[in-house]
Amino acid sequence: MWRPKPGEKPARTVDWKTNLAAIWLSQFLSLTAFSFALPFFPLYIREKNIVPPGDAQFWSAVFFAAAPVSLMIMSPIWGILGDKYGRKMMLVRANLGGAFALYLMALVDNMEALLVLRLFQGAFTGTTPAAQTLVATGTPDRRQGFAMGLLMAGVSAGNSAGVFFGGICAKHYGPVASFKVSGILLFVSTLVVAGAVRENFVRPGAPPVAATRSARFRRRREGIHNFLAGLPILLIIGFGAYLQTFDPPFLPLFVDFLFRQLPETRTLAAEAVIGEVYGATGRITLLSTLGAMCGSVLAGKIMDRKTPSWTWSAIAGLSGTGAAWTFLNPTLGGVAVGRGICQLFLGAAAAALIVILSRVTPTSKRGAALGWSVTVRSIGWILAPVSGAFCGQYFGWRESYGVISLLCLLQIPMFAYLAGRYASAFRPEDEDPPSLESIGESCLASPSGHGKPI
């Protein structure tokens, strides 16, 4: 392990609360930027004749799935580099890469270039996992729930502000202006991180002596078992991401369809209708992100308190009620309320899972662990728009929300399993919750390979 040289000044004390405030602001700005233009992409490519109108849903699904592909590949790499060279550097990289990609999207007018930039965005951004890693490594374990819940609330608040003001900007100035504003906001977020965030990072050094072949084999074997011990958390994180991003490829088109059924739209000009659809999509997405923000705060409060083991199974299952409401009440108001309820509980479950993963992971490995969480979420983000586009195309937009409702119910047994396997990570009063190493050791000690941590 690296040690300071004689005579070196001691590292400055970093106030985790001040750091949390700066990271929260950067996340608010960056998520405002991402949601300023991207939620309206299906309408953008249709109205700008970038693709034929009948192909807008298909190409939107491809576009939304493109970034998670490159994000899935790069996130563990960025996480490992963050553990080795510093987490603040990773957050600066993520914001700057996003600023470059989104601003250039305003300057191109063909689908091929948009897809290339979307892939670049996925490979070089990932501001939320970078921020989560920085917060997770600098916040006391007993305040992890509060810090992560507040950070995820900042993410949702940024999404809320982005879709609301992005809809207004697209309505009055066009979607090209929205992409330019997105790039500028991400650059401002980069400056906030570079100037206000502090990190006392100690770079790990090389082992003092070369390890024997048996020792290297034992470390690899333990590492594999530790990864497998935390795999259930990662899989459920991926499933939650899948549920949260199922409907973006068809939501604007569904809103457009519902809006055109209103009697008052018959007297409006075509351009006025499109502007109103942008505004309605923004307001509906705003309610959804406000729901997710409230869910994240709720998760932080609950995770820092002792609650019954069935609490999270109930919260996860309730997410299906919102999608069911949309299915039963296919109106603009029904979509707004139902989607908001669904995102409220899905947001709470997502924030809780990140806290659980952070608590069972050693501080020195949290960058890699959260990088893997982005990989599994990326798989969900890849599959969700493809599934959503397929359901919307062949079963109907309304029926797709019925599918979401049924899928949400699968979270009930998933959280019940986590509450049994990782019981200590749900209890904030434990001073030393089990790490993945101890969970892996208990798995090795069990004849069945599925032992539970004490």
N, C-alpha and C positions, 0 to 999 in steps of 0.2 A: 504494500500500500504506500502511496506517495506521502511523504512527510514534508512540512515546510522547512526551508533551509534556515540555518541559524541566522538570526538578525532580521528575518523577514517580519513585516508588520502583521499582526493577527488580522484575520478577516473581520470586516465590519459586521456588526450585528444587523440582521435583517428583520424588520418588523413584519410578521406574516400578515397582519391585518392591512397594513399599508400596501404591501405587495398584492394582496387579494383585491384591493380597491382598484389598483392600476390595471391588473389583469382583467378584472371585470369590465372596466371601461374599454379596454382594447377589444374584448370579445363582443361587447355591445356594438362597437363601431364595425368590426369585421362582419358580424352576422347581419347587421343592417345592410352592409354592402352586398353580401351574397343574396339576400332576399329582396333587394331593391329592383332587380331585373329578372332573375332566373325564374321565379314562379309564373311569370307571364310569357315564358318562352313558347308554349304551344300557339298562343295567339299571335306572337311576334312573327314566327316563321310562316304562319298562314296568311296574315294580312300583308306581309312584305313580299309575298309570292316567292319566297326562298324555296319552298316545296309546294307541290300541288295541294289544294285545300283538303282533299281526301286522304292525303298521306301525313297530315300534321301530327296525328296521334302516334303513328308508328315512329316517325323521326324524333318526336319528343321523347318517346321511351328510349330510343337509342342514345339520345343526347344525355338524358338523366342517368343512364346506366354507364356511360363512358367514363366519367370521372371516378366512380367507385372502383373500376377495373384497375386504373393506375394507382389509385389511393390504396387499394388492397395490397398491391405489390410493394409500394414504397413505405407504407406506415411502419412495419416492423424495422425496416432499415433506418428510418429517421429516429425511431424510438431507441435503437441500439446506439446510434450516433449521439443522441441526446444524453444517454447514460454515460457515454465516454467523454464527450466534449462540452456538455452543458445544455440545459433545457431552454434557457433564454434565447440562445442562438437559433434553436429550432422554431420558436415562436416568431422571431423576426423573419426567418426564412419563409414561413407559412404565409404571413401577411404580405410580404413583398411579392411572392409568387402569385398570390391571388390578385394583387393590384395589377400586375403585368397582364395576366390572362384576361381578366374581365374588361380592362380598358381596350385591349386589342379586339375583343368581340364586337365592340361598337364600330370597328373600322373595316370589317369584312361583311360580305353579303352572299356567301355561298355555304352550303351545308358542310362540305368537306373541311373548309377552314374552321368552321365553328366546332366540329368534332375534334380536330387536332388541338385547338385551344382548350376544349373541355378536358381532353386527356392530359394536357399540360397542367391544367388547374388541379386535377386530382393528384398528379405526381408531386407537385411542389407546394400544395396548400396543406389543409388539415390543421386549421388554427385551433379548433376545439380540443383535439387530443393533445396538442402541444401545450395548450393552456392548462388542461387537466393534469398533465404530468408535472408542470411547474408548481401548481397549487398542491398536488398530492405530496410532493417531496419537501415542501416548505411549511406545511400546516401540521400542528400537533394531531395525533391520531384521534384524540377525544373530541376534536372539532372538525373532523373530516366530513361528517354529515352536513354541518352548517356551511362549510366552505364550498363543498361540491354542489350542494343545493343552490347556494347563492350564485355560483358560477353558471350553473345550468339555467338559472333564472335570467341571468344576463344574456345568455344565448337566446332564450325565448323572447326576451324583451327586444333584443336586436332584430330578431325575425319579425316581431310585431311592428316595430317602427319601419323596417324595410319594406314590408308588403304594403303598409298603409301609405307611406310617402312615395314609394315606388309606383303604386297605382295612380296616385295624383300626378306624378311626373310623367308617366307614360300616357295618361289621358290628355295632358295639356301640351307636352313637349315631344312626345314620341318615345318609343323604347330605346332608340339609339342613345338619347340623352341619359336614360336610366343606366345603361351599361357604363357610360363615361363617369357618372357620379359614383357608381360602384367601385371603379378603379381608384378614384380619388379618395374615397372613404377608407379603403384598405391601406392606402399609402399613409394616411393620417394615423391609422391604427399601428402601422409599423413604427412611426415616430414615437407614439405613446410607449410602446414596449421598449424601444431602444433608450428612451430618456428617463422613464419612470420606474421600470421594473428592476429590482436588484436580486442578485443570486450569489450566494457564497458556495461556489461549486468547487469541489476537490476532485481533480481528475485521477482516476485509479491508475496505479502503476503496474508494471509487469511483475509477475511472480518472481521472488528472489532466486529460486532454483527451478530448474527444469523438472516438470512432473514426470513420474515414471509412467510407463504404458498402462499399468493396472490402475494408477490413480486417475489418469485421463479417462480411461474407460468407465471408472466408477462415477466420475463427475458427469460424464455424458449420460450414463444410465440414470443417475439421480435427477439430472435436468429433464430428461424425457418423462420420468414419473411425476416430477413437479408440474410440468406442463399439462400432463394428463389429469392431474389432480385439480387444476384450475379450469380445465376445459369445459365442464358443465356451465360455469358462469359465462364464459365466452360465447358458448352456443346460444344461451338464452339472450345475451346482449344482441347477437346477430338476428335472432328471431324478432326481438322488439324493434330493431331498426327496420326490418322488413315490413312490419305492421305500420310503422309511422310513415313510411314513404310509398305506400301502395297506390294512392290515388292521384299524385301530382300530374301524371301524364294525361288524365282525362278530367280532372277537376275544373280547369278553366272552360273546357268544352261543355261539360255538364252545366256549369253556371250559365254559359252562353245559351244553351238549349232552354233552361228554365226561364231565363230572362226574356227570351223571345216569345214565351207563352203568355206573358203578361199583356193584358189588353192595351195598356198605355203605350207599349212599344210600337204599335201600328202607325202612330203619327210621327214617329221619330225618323230622321234621316239615317242612312246606313252608317255614316261616320259617327253620329251621335250614339247609336246603339253600341258600336264597338267601344267607344269611350266609357259608356255606362257599364259595360261588361268588365272592362279593366277595373273600374272602381268597385263593382260588386265582388269580383274575385279577390281584390285586395282586402275588402272588409271581412269577407268570410275567412280568409287566411289569417287575418289579424286576430279574430276571435279564437281561432285554433291555436295560434302561438301564445296568446294570453293564457289559454288553458294549459298549455305545456309549461309556461312560466310558473303558474300557480302550482302545478304538479311538482315541479322541481323544488320549490320552497317547501311544499308539504313533505316531500321525501326527506329533505334535510332535517326538518323538525322531528320527523318520526325516527330517522336513523340515529339521532343523538339521544333518543329516549328508549327505555325498555318498553316493548310492545308485545302482545301475543304473537305466537309464531304464524298464526293464520292471517295476520293483518295484510301481508303483501300478496298472498294468494287472492284475498278479497279485492284488493285494489287493482291487481292485474286483471281479474275477471270483470270488474266493473267497466273496463275500457270498452268492452263489447256492447254495452248499453247505448253508447253514443252512436256507434255505427248502426245498431238496430233502429235507433230513432230516425236516422237519415233514411234507412230503407223503408220504414213505415210512413214517413212524412216527406216525400220527395218534392220539397219546395225550397226556395232560397232561404227562408227562415229555418226550415228543418235541417238543411245542410249546414247552416251556420251553427246552430245549437248542437246538433248531433256531433259534428266534427270537433267542436270545442270540448265537449264532454269526453270524447274518445281520446283526444290529445292530452287532456288533463291527466287521465290515469296512465296513459302510456308514457307521458313525460315523467311522472312520479316513479314508475317502475324503472325507467332508464336511468334516472339519477341514482336510485337505490343500488342498482347493479354496479355502477361505477364505484360507489362507496365500498361495497362488499369486496370488489376486486382489489381496490386500493388497500383495504385493511388486511387482506391475506397475502399481500405481496411485500417483500422487503423493500425498503426505501431505495436501495441501490439498483433494484430491478423494475421499478415502477414504470420507467419510460418504455422498456421493452414490453411489459405487460399491457400497458395502455395502447401501445402500438399494435399489439395483437388484437386488442379489442376493436380497434379501427378496422383491422383486416376483416374480422368476422362481420362487423357492421357493414363494411363495403360489400361483402357477399350479399347481405340483405338488401342493400341499396341497388345492387345489380339485378337481383331477382325480382324485387318489388315492382319497379316500373314495367318490366316485361310482363309480369303476371297481371298488373293492373291494366295495361293496354290490351292484353288478351281478353280479360274479363269484360272490359268496357266494350270491346269490339264484338264479342260473340254472345255475351249474356246481357249486356246493357249496363249503363252507369248505375242505375238504382240497385240492380241485383248485385253489383260489385260490393256495395256496402253491406249487404247481407253476408257475403263471403268473409269480409273483414270481421264482422261480428262473431261469426263462428270460429274464426282463427284466434280471436282474442281469448276465447274460453280455454284454449290449450295452455295459456300461461298459468292457469290455476294449479295444475299438478307440477308444473315446472318450478314455481316458487315454493311449493310445499316440499319438493325434493331439496332445494337449496337450503331451506330453513332447517332441515334435518342434517344435511351434510356439513354445512358451514355455520352451525348454530352460534358459535362464539363471535363471528363477524357481524351478527345482527345485534350484539349486546354492547353498547358503547361503554358500559361501566367496566368492562374487562380492560385492564391496563395493557396487557400484551396479547392481543388476538393472534390466533395461529397463523404462521406464515405458510407459503406454499411449500417450503422445505419440510416443515413439520407435517403438513398434510401428506406430502409425498412419502415421508418416512412411515406414517401410519398406514398408507396404502401398501407399502412394501411389507410391513409387518403382518398384514392381514392375509390369511391363506387364499382368500378369494380375490385379493387385489383391490378391494373396494372398502377398505376400512374407513371409519369416520374419525375425524380429529376429536380429541377430547376438549 
